[in-house]
């Protein structure tokens, strides 16, 4: 059986594990996959995994700009 391959830009909302569904936040909506059967690779920029029906390449969206921790904050009175 040839599985469909999907490339998605989104964020995993729970830890990925074999035997469970993946929950992905993409563009303000949630995607729940079928059962994960194999995790191929996990890097800081992408996660590749396979479900019963589909092969996924989840691309991590760009990280927000980090705050400069050397800047001090003062509270207004």
Biopython code that builds the backbone (N, CA, C, O; Angstrom):
import numpy as np
from Bio.PDB.StructureBuilder import StructureBuilder

atoms = [
    (1, "UNK", "N", (0.844, -1.185, 0.000)),
    (1, "UNK", "CA", (0.000, 0.000, 0.000)),
    (1, "UNK", "C", (0.884, 1.241, 0.000)),
    (1, "UNK", "O", (1.748, 1.392, 0.864)),
    (2, "UNK", "N", (0.669, 2.131, -0.969)),
    (2, "UNK", "CA", (1.400, 3.391, -1.010)),
    (2, "UNK", "C", (0.678, 4.418, -0.161)),
    (2, "UNK", "O", (-0.507, 4.686, -0.360)),
    (3, "UNK", "N", (1.400, 4.989, 0.784)),
    (3, "UNK", "CA", (0.813, 5.982, 1.673)),
    (3, "UNK", "C", (1.021, 7.377, 1.102)),
    (3, "UNK", "O", (2.028, 7.650, 0.447)),
    (4, "UNK", "N", (0.069, 8.245, 1.354)),
    (4, "UNK", "CA", (0.170, 9.647, 0.979)),
    (4, "UNK", "C", (1.224, 10.293, 1.865)),
    (4, "UNK", "O", (1.326, 9.965, 3.048)),
    (5, "UNK", "N", (2.011, 11.210, 1.305)),
    (5, "UNK", "CA", (2.984, 11.970, 2.088)),
    (5, "UNK", "C", (2.471, 13.399, 2.229)),
    (5, "UNK", "O", (2.108, 14.035, 1.240)),
    (6, "UNK", "N", (2.442, 13.902, 3.468)),
    (6, "UNK", "CA", (1.995, 15.272, 3.729)),
    (6, "UNK", "C", (3.123, 16.052, 4.380)),
    (6, "UNK", "O", (3.769, 15.578, 5.315)),
    (7, "UNK", "N", (3.350, 17.259, 3.871)),
    (7, "UNK", "CA", (4.302, 18.189, 4.475)),
    (7, "UNK", "C", (3.470, 19.289, 5.113)),
    (7, "UNK", "O", (2.673, 19.946, 4.443)),
    (8, "UNK", "N", (3.661, 19.486, 6.418)),
    (8, "UNK", "CA", (2.855, 20.433, 7.190)),
    (8, "UNK", "C", (3.785, 21.355, 7.966)),
    (8, "UNK", "O", (4.792, 20.911, 8.518)),
    (9, "UNK", "N", (3.445, 22.641, 8.004)),
    (9, "UNK", "CA", (4.139, 23.571, 8.893)),
    (9, "UNK", "C", (3.246, 23.721, 10.112)),
    (9, "UNK", "O", (2.125, 24.220, 10.009)),
    (10, "UNK", "N", (3.742, 23.290, 11.268)),
    (10, "UNK", "CA", (2.923, 23.331, 12.467)),
    (10, "UNK", "C", (3.708, 22.939, 13.703)),
    (10, "UNK", "O", (4.926, 22.769, 13.661)),
    (11, "UNK", "N", (2.987, 22.802, 14.799)),
    (11, "UNK", "CA", (3.588, 22.527, 16.100)),
    (11, "UNK", "C", (2.929, 21.309, 16.728)),
    (11, "UNK", "O", (1.703, 21.222, 16.789)),
    (12, "UNK", "N", (3.746, 20.368, 17.195)),
    (12, "UNK", "CA", (3.205, 19.237, 17.950)),
    (12, "UNK", "C", (2.670, 19.749, 19.280)),
    (12, "UNK", "O", (3.360, 20.491, 19.980)),
    (13, "UNK", "N", (1.471, 19.368, 19.630)),
    (13, "UNK", "CA", (0.861, 19.847, 20.864)),
    (13, "UNK", "C", (1.002, 18.861, 22.014)),
    (13, "UNK", "O", (0.652, 19.179, 23.150)),
    (14, "UNK", "N", (1.509, 17.676, 21.732)),
    (14, "UNK", "CA", (1.778, 16.683, 22.771)),
    (14, "UNK", "C", (2.943, 15.830, 22.292)),
    (14, "UNK", "O", (3.243, 15.802, 21.098)),
    (15, "UNK", "N", (3.600, 15.135, 23.212)),
    (15, "UNK", "CA", (4.732, 14.295, 22.798)),
    (15, "UNK", "C", (4.293, 13.258, 21.761)),
    (15, "UNK", "O", (3.209, 12.683, 21.856)),
    (16, "UNK", "N", (5.148, 13.036, 20.787)),
    (16, "UNK", "CA", (4.875, 12.061, 19.739)),
    (16, "UNK", "C", (5.263, 10.677, 20.236)),
    (16, "UNK", "O", (6.374, 10.481, 20.727)),
    (17, "UNK", "N", (4.350, 9.715, 20.111)),
    (17, "UNK", "CA", (4.688, 8.360, 20.539)),
    (17, "UNK", "C", (3.973, 7.333, 19.671)),
    (17, "UNK", "O", (2.839, 7.538, 19.237)),
    (18, "UNK", "N", (4.658, 6.236, 19.433)),
    (18, "UNK", "CA", (4.087, 5.137, 18.657)),
    (18, "UNK", "C", (2.901, 4.566, 19.431)),
    (18, "UNK", "O", (2.981, 4.351, 20.640)),
    (19, "UNK", "N", (1.813, 4.328, 18.726)),
    (19, "UNK", "CA", (0.617, 3.771, 19.346)),
    (19, "UNK", "C", (-0.418, 4.808, 19.720)),
    (19, "UNK", "O", (-1.527, 4.459, 20.124)),
    (20, "UNK", "N", (-0.072, 6.093, 19.590)),
    (20, "UNK", "CA", (-1.001, 7.176, 19.909)),
    (20, "UNK", "C", (-1.179, 8.063, 18.679)),
    (20, "UNK", "O", (-0.391, 7.998, 17.736)),
    (21, "UNK", "N", (-2.207, 8.880, 18.700)),
    (21, "UNK", "CA", (-2.410, 9.857, 17.633)),
    (21, "UNK", "C", (-1.502, 11.056, 17.872)),
    (21, "UNK", "O", (-1.121, 11.334, 19.009)),
    (22, "UNK", "N", (-1.158, 11.765, 16.805)),
    (22, "UNK", "CA", (-0.407, 13.014, 16.932)),
    (22, "UNK", "C", (-1.407, 14.161, 16.879)),
    (22, "UNK", "O", (-2.366, 14.124, 16.107)),
    (23, "UNK", "N", (-1.179, 15.179, 17.702)),
    (23, "UNK", "CA", (-2.015, 16.374, 17.691)),
    (23, "UNK", "C", (-1.137, 17.535, 17.249)),
    (23, "UNK", "O", (-0.145, 17.859, 17.903)),
    (24, "UNK", "N", (-1.509, 18.162, 16.133)),
    (24, "UNK", "CA", (-0.702, 19.208, 15.512)),
    (24, "UNK", "C", (-1.530, 20.478, 15.410)),
    (24, "UNK", "O", (-2.693, 20.436, 15.009)),
    (25, "UNK", "N", (-0.927, 21.618, 15.777)),
    (25, "UNK", "CA", (-1.558, 22.919, 15.593)),
    (25, "UNK", "C", (-0.992, 23.515, 14.316)),
    (25, "UNK", "O", (0.216, 23.722, 14.202)),
    (26, "UNK", "N", (-1.867, 23.792, 13.353)),
    (26, "UNK", "CA", (-1.442, 24.344, 12.075)),
    (26, "UNK", "C", (-2.366, 25.494, 11.700)),
    (26, "UNK", "O", (-3.561, 25.297, 11.479)),
    (27, "UNK", "N", (-1.802, 26.694, 11.630)),
    (27, "UNK", "CA", (-2.581, 27.842, 11.180)),
    (27, "UNK", "C", (-3.856, 28.077, 11.962)),
    (27, "UNK", "O", (-4.883, 28.426, 11.378)),
    (28, "UNK", "N", (-3.812, 27.894, 13.263)),
    (28, "UNK", "CA", (-4.973, 28.149, 14.103)),
    (28, "UNK", "C", (-5.977, 27.005, 14.178)),
    (28, "UNK", "O", (-7.023, 27.145, 14.811)),
    (29, "UNK", "N", (-5.677, 25.891, 13.548)),
    (29, "UNK", "CA", (-6.582, 24.736, 13.641)),
    (29, "UNK", "C", (-5.801, 23.505, 14.075)),
    (29, "UNK", "O", (-4.595, 23.406, 13.847)),
    (30, "UNK", "N", (-6.495, 22.579, 14.695)),
    (30, "UNK", "CA", (-5.871, 21.356, 15.185)),
    (30, "UNK", "C", (-6.075, 20.222, 14.188)),
    (30, "UNK", "O", (-7.142, 20.076, 13.591)),
    (31, "UNK", "N", (-5.030, 19.430, 14.027)),
    (31, "UNK", "CA", (-5.092, 18.232, 13.197)),
    (31, "UNK", "C", (-4.792, 17.050, 14.106)),
    (31, "UNK", "O", (-3.789, 17.039, 14.820)),
    (32, "UNK", "N", (-5.665, 16.062, 14.072)),
    (32, "UNK", "CA", (-5.435, 14.829, 14.831)),
    (32, "UNK", "C", (-5.214, 13.723, 13.813)),
    (32, "UNK", "O", (-6.074, 13.466, 12.970)),
    (33, "UNK", "N", (-4.072, 13.076, 13.889)),
    (33, "UNK", "CA", (-3.738, 12.033, 12.921)),
    (33, "UNK", "C", (-4.302, 10.691, 13.363)),
    (33, "UNK", "O", (-4.818, 10.549, 14.472)),
    (34, "UNK", "N", (-4.194, 9.721, 12.482)),
    (34, "UNK", "CA", (-4.469, 8.344, 12.894)),
    (34, "UNK", "C", (-3.283, 7.870, 13.747)),
    (34, "UNK", "O", (-2.354, 8.641, 13.987)),
    (35, "UNK", "N", (-3.305, 6.659, 14.188)),
    (35, "UNK", "CA", (-2.288, 6.121, 15.099)),
    (35, "UNK", "C", (-0.888, 6.156, 14.483)),
    (35, "UNK", "O", (-0.688, 5.730, 13.345)),
    (36, "UNK", "N", (0.071, 6.667, 15.245)),
    (36, "UNK", "CA", (1.470, 6.705, 14.813)),
    (36, "UNK", "C", (2.029, 5.283, 14.879)),
    (36, "UNK", "O", (1.919, 4.609, 15.904)),
    (37, "UNK", "N", (2.630, 4.835, 13.769)),
    (37, "UNK", "CA", (3.200, 3.489, 13.736)),
    (37, "UNK", "C", (4.725, 3.508, 13.714)),
    (37, "UNK", "O", (5.363, 2.505, 14.035)),
    (38, "UNK", "N", (5.313, 4.640, 13.339)),
    (38, "UNK", "CA", (6.775, 4.730, 13.299)),
    (38, "UNK", "C", (7.211, 6.187, 13.331)),
    (38, "UNK", "O", (6.607, 7.042, 12.685)),
    (39, "UNK", "N", (8.271, 6.459, 14.093)),
    (39, "UNK", "CA", (8.892, 7.785, 14.117)),
    (39, "UNK", "C", (10.213, 7.646, 13.366)),
    (39, "UNK", "O", (11.093, 6.893, 13.782)),
    (40, "UNK", "N", (10.348, 8.374, 12.258)),
    (40, "UNK", "CA", (11.538, 8.249, 11.415)),
    (40, "UNK", "C", (12.688, 9.124, 11.906)),
    (40, "UNK", "O", (13.819, 8.651, 12.016)),
    (41, "UNK", "N", (12.411, 10.397, 12.203)),
    (41, "UNK", "CA", (13.475, 11.295, 12.673)),
    (41, "UNK", "C", (12.870, 12.513, 13.349)),
    (41, "UNK", "O", (11.765, 12.952, 13.033)),
    (42, "UNK", "N", (13.646, 13.043, 14.300)),
    (42, "UNK", "CA", (13.258, 14.269, 14.995)),
    (42, "UNK", "C", (14.484, 15.162, 15.043)),
    (42, "UNK", "O", (15.520, 14.775, 15.585)),
    (43, "UNK", "N", (14.368, 16.365, 14.474)),
    (43, "UNK", "CA", (15.429, 17.369, 14.534)),
    (43, "UNK", "C", (14.795, 18.672, 15.014)),
    (43, "UNK", "O", (13.570, 18.759, 15.101)),
    (44, "UNK", "N", (15.604, 19.688, 15.326)),
    (44, "UNK", "CA", (15.017, 20.961, 15.759)),
    (44, "UNK", "C", (14.115, 21.615, 14.704)),
    (44, "UNK", "O", (13.255, 22.423, 15.054)),
    (45, "UNK", "N", (14.296, 21.283, 13.431)),
    (45, "UNK", "CA", (13.531, 21.928, 12.363)),
    (45, "UNK", "C", (12.408, 21.074, 11.772)),
    (45, "UNK", "O", (11.500, 21.607, 11.134)),
    (46, "UNK", "N", (12.459, 19.759, 11.976)),
    (46, "UNK", "CA", (11.404, 18.925, 11.400)),
    (46, "UNK", "C", (11.249, 17.601, 12.138)),
    (46, "UNK", "O", (12.168, 17.111, 12.795)),
    (47, "UNK", "N", (10.051, 17.045, 12.002)),
    (47, "UNK", "CA", (9.738, 15.738, 12.580)),
    (47, "UNK", "C", (9.142, 14.892, 11.453)),
    (47, "UNK", "O", (8.191, 15.308, 10.791)),
    (48, "UNK", "N", (9.706, 13.709, 11.244)),
    (48, "UNK", "CA", (9.190, 12.794, 10.218)),
    (48, "UNK", "C", (8.635, 11.558, 10.920)),
    (48, "UNK", "O", (9.331, 10.888, 11.683)),
    (49, "UNK", "N", (7.364, 11.276, 10.640)),
    (49, "UNK", "CA", (6.736, 10.111, 11.253)),
    (49, "UNK", "C", (5.688, 9.541, 10.315)),
    (49, "UNK", "O", (5.305, 10.162, 9.323)),
    (50, "UNK", "N", (5.237, 8.344, 10.655)),
    (50, "UNK", "CA", (4.292, 7.617, 9.813)),
    (50, "UNK", "C", (3.114, 7.169, 10.662)),
    (50, "UNK", "O", (3.282, 6.685, 11.782)),
    (51, "UNK", "N", (1.926, 7.337, 10.113)),
    (51, "UNK", "CA", (0.721, 6.847, 10.775)),
    (51, "UNK", "C", (0.182, 5.655, 9.985)),
    (51, "UNK", "O", (0.788, 5.230, 9.002)),
    (52, "UNK", "N", (-0.942, 5.129, 10.413)),
    (52, "UNK", "CA", (-1.560, 4.013, 9.697)),
    (52, "UNK", "C", (-1.823, 4.359, 8.231)),
    (52, "UNK", "O", (-1.752, 3.491, 7.362)),
    (53, "UNK", "N", (-2.129, 5.638, 7.961)),
    (53, "UNK", "CA", (-2.563, 6.038, 6.625)),
    (53, "UNK", "C", (-1.610, 6.948, 5.860)),
    (53, "UNK", "O", (-1.674, 7.004, 4.632)),
    (54, "UNK", "N", (-0.721, 7.666, 6.562)),
    (54, "UNK", "CA", (0.021, 8.769, 5.949)),
    (54, "UNK", "C", (1.442, 8.851, 6.474)),
    (54, "UNK", "O", (1.716, 8.481, 7.616)),
    (55, "UNK", "N", (2.349, 9.340, 5.627)),
    (55, "UNK", "CA", (3.696, 9.700, 6.063)),
    (55, "UNK", "C", (3.719, 11.223, 6.215)),
    (55, "UNK", "O", (3.295, 11.945, 5.312)),
    (56, "UNK", "N", (4.212, 11.708, 7.352)),
    (56, "UNK", "CA", (4.224, 13.138, 7.638)),
    (56, "UNK", "C", (5.643, 13.677, 7.723)),
    (56, "UNK", "O", (6.550, 13.026, 8.240)),
    (57, "UNK", "N", (5.805, 14.882, 7.201)),
    (57, "UNK", "CA", (7.000, 15.686, 7.437)),
    (57, "UNK", "C", (6.484, 16.972, 8.066)),
    (57, "UNK", "O", (5.929, 17.826, 7.375)),
    (58, "UNK", "N", (6.667, 17.110, 9.372)),
    (58, "UNK", "CA", (6.193, 18.274, 10.111)),
    (58, "UNK", "C", (7.336, 19.264, 10.222)),
    (58, "UNK", "O", (8.347, 18.986, 10.866)),
    (59, "UNK", "N", (7.174, 20.427, 9.589)),
    (59, "UNK", "CA", (8.183, 21.477, 9.645)),
    (59, "UNK", "C", (7.839, 22.422, 10.780)),
    (59, "UNK", "O", (6.701, 22.878, 10.894)),
    (60, "UNK", "N", (8.815, 22.715, 11.615)),
    (60, "UNK", "CA", (8.609, 23.588, 12.764)),
    (60, "UNK", "C", (8.585, 25.030, 12.271)),
    (60, "UNK", "O", (9.492, 25.441, 11.547)),
    (61, "UNK", "N", (7.563, 25.814, 12.647)),
    (61, "UNK", "CA", (7.535, 27.214, 12.222)),
    (61, "UNK", "C", (8.710, 27.970, 12.828)),
    (61, "UNK", "O", (9.275, 27.554, 13.839)),
    (62, "UNK", "N", (9.069, 29.083, 12.198)),
    (62, "UNK", "CA", (10.168, 29.899, 12.717)),
    (62, "UNK", "C", (9.911, 30.270, 14.164)),
    (62, "UNK", "O", (8.798, 30.642, 14.537)),
    (63, "UNK", "N", (10.949, 30.166, 14.971)),
    (63, "UNK", "CA", (10.843, 30.521, 16.390)),
    (63, "UNK", "C", (10.685, 32.030, 16.512)),
    (63, "UNK", "O", (11.244, 32.772, 15.705)),
    (64, "UNK", "N", (9.936, 32.497, 17.503)),
    (64, "UNK", "CA", (9.804, 33.937, 17.698)),
    (64, "UNK", "C", (11.147, 34.553, 18.058)),
    (64, "UNK", "O", (12.044, 33.871, 18.553)),
    (65, "UNK", "N", (11.272, 35.841, 17.805)),
    (65, "UNK", "CA", (12.503, 36.555, 18.134)),
    (65, "UNK", "C", (12.704, 36.501, 19.632)),
    (65, "UNK", "O", (11.778, 36.777, 20.394)),
    (66, "UNK", "N", (13.903, 36.149, 20.063)),
    (66, "UNK", "CA", (14.167, 36.044, 21.495)),
    (66, "UNK", "C", (14.323, 37.428, 22.106)),
    (66, "UNK", "O", (14.758, 38.373, 21.448)),
    (67, "UNK", "N", (13.964, 37.523, 23.358)),
    (67, "UNK", "CA", (14.078, 38.778, 24.086)),
    (67, "UNK", "C", (15.500, 38.918, 24.598)),
    (67, "UNK", "O", (16.080, 37.956, 25.101)),
    (68, "UNK", "N", (16.063, 40.110, 24.473)),
    (68, "UNK", "CA", (17.402, 40.372, 24.988)),
    (68, "UNK", "C", (17.323, 40.411, 26.506)),
    (68, "UNK", "O", (16.724, 41.321, 27.078)),
    (69, "UNK", "N", (17.924, 39.428, 27.155)),
    (69, "UNK", "CA", (17.820, 39.320, 28.612)),
    (69, "UNK", "C", (18.653, 40.363, 29.337)),
    (69, "UNK", "O", (18.523, 40.516, 30.552)),
    (70, "UNK", "N", (19.512, 41.088, 28.613)),
    (70, "UNK", "CA", (20.331, 42.100, 29.278)),
    (70, "UNK", "C", (19.566, 43.404, 29.492)),
    (70, "UNK", "O", (20.040, 44.283, 30.211)),
    (71, "UNK", "N", (18.412, 43.539, 28.889)),
    (71, "UNK", "CA", (17.610, 44.751, 29.050)),
    (71, "UNK", "C", (16.833, 44.639, 30.347)),
    (71, "UNK", "O", (16.138, 43.651, 30.582)),
    (72, "UNK", "N", (16.953, 45.663, 31.196)),
    (72, "UNK", "CA", (16.228, 45.620, 32.467)),
    (72, "UNK", "C", (14.835, 46.202, 32.280)),
    (72, "UNK", "O", (14.623, 47.096, 31.461)),
    (73, "UNK", "N", (13.909, 45.689, 33.039)),
    (73, "UNK", "CA", (12.531, 46.150, 32.984)),
    (73, "UNK", "C", (12.216, 46.864, 34.284)),
    (73, "UNK", "O", (12.604, 46.406, 35.360)),
    (74, "UNK", "N", (11.521, 47.974, 34.189)),
    (74, "UNK", "CA", (11.093, 48.698, 35.384)),
    (74, "UNK", "C", (9.578, 48.760, 35.373)),
    (74, "UNK", "O", (8.954, 48.907, 34.322)),
    (75, "UNK", "N", (9.002, 48.645, 36.549)),
    (75, "UNK", "CA", (7.561, 48.726, 36.665)),
    (75, "UNK", "C", (7.144, 50.180, 36.806)),
    (75, "UNK", "O", (7.794, 50.952, 37.511)),
    (76, "UNK", "N", (6.065, 50.552, 36.138)),
    (76, "UNK", "CA", (5.544, 51.914, 36.272)),
    (76, "UNK", "C", (4.779, 52.013, 37.582)),
    (76, "UNK", "O", (4.093, 51.078, 37.995)),
    (77, "UNK", "N", (4.913, 53.166, 38.226)),
    (77, "UNK", "CA", (4.231, 53.359, 39.512)),
    (77, "UNK", "C", (2.812, 53.784, 39.317)),
    (77, "UNK", "O", (2.090, 53.991, 40.292)),
]
sb = StructureBuilder()
sb.init_structure("model")
sb.init_model(0)
sb.init_chain("A")
sb.init_seg("    ")
for serial, (resi, resn, name, xyz) in enumerate(atoms, 1):
    if name == "N":
        sb.init_residue(resn, " ", resi, " ")
    sb.init_atom(name, np.array(xyz, "f"), 0.0, 1.0, " ", f" {name:<3s}", serial, name[0])
structure = sb.get_structure()
